Amino acid sequence: MNQLDRITQQPEIMGGKACIRGMRVTVGMVVGQIGAGHSVDEILADYPYLERDDIMQALRYAAWRSEEREVLLATA
């Protein structure tokens, strides 16, 4: 998805987990903070190097991934 230009995955950073702009901040951490009841403004205050668009893209990425389906193929 080209709209998710702030989400990166590199094997050498956080074991290849989806991160924000190559930093050691994972999408899972951001989504977990929202799920725990923290507001976007609270997250931005706690992580001043993040931007509002980082958080919005993390949420869009998580929503997109949750809609993916894995199709198991029969083995021969």
N, C-alpha and C positions, 0 to 999 in steps of 0.2 A: 504494500500500500504506500504510494508515494506521498500521501497526506501525513504519514507518520515519520517525517524526516528527523524528529528528535529522539526516536527510539533506535537504539543500536544494539547489536549483538556481536561480541568479539570473544573468542575462546579465552583470551588472556585476561579478560576483565570479568570478575564475578562468575567465572566458570562458564561463560557464554550465555548467561541469563540476559533477558531483555533489560536494558539499562537506559537511563536518561542521558543523552548526549555524550556517551562514552564515559560518564562518571561512574563511581561505585555506588550509585543509587539505583536500585532495581525498580521495575514497574510493580513487582509484587509488594515491595515496601510501601510505595505510594498508595496503591490500592488498599493495602492493609490498613494504612492510616485512615483513609476515608471510611473503610468498613468499621473501624474502631470508634467512629464518631467525630473524628477531627475534621475541622473545616479546611477548605483550601487556604484560607488566610492563616490559620494556625500552622499548617504545613510550611507555608512560605516563610513564616516567622522562625520556625525551627530549622529550616534549611534555606538560608538566605541566598544560596547560589542557584536555587531552582527558580524557575519563572512559571507564571500561571499557565502558559501554553505547554510547559513540560507536563504539568499535572493533567491537563485536559487530554493531551495525547496519550499519556499513560492509561487513562480511563478508556479512551477510544480503543487503544490497543488491546486492553483486557477484554473489552466487550467483543471485539472482532475475534480474538482467540477463543472466547467461550462459545462462539457460534460455529467454529470449525468442527467438522466431523471426520473421524478416522474410519476408513472403510478397510476392514480386514479382508485380505484376499485368501482364497482357499489355497492350500499347499498341494503340490502335485504328488 
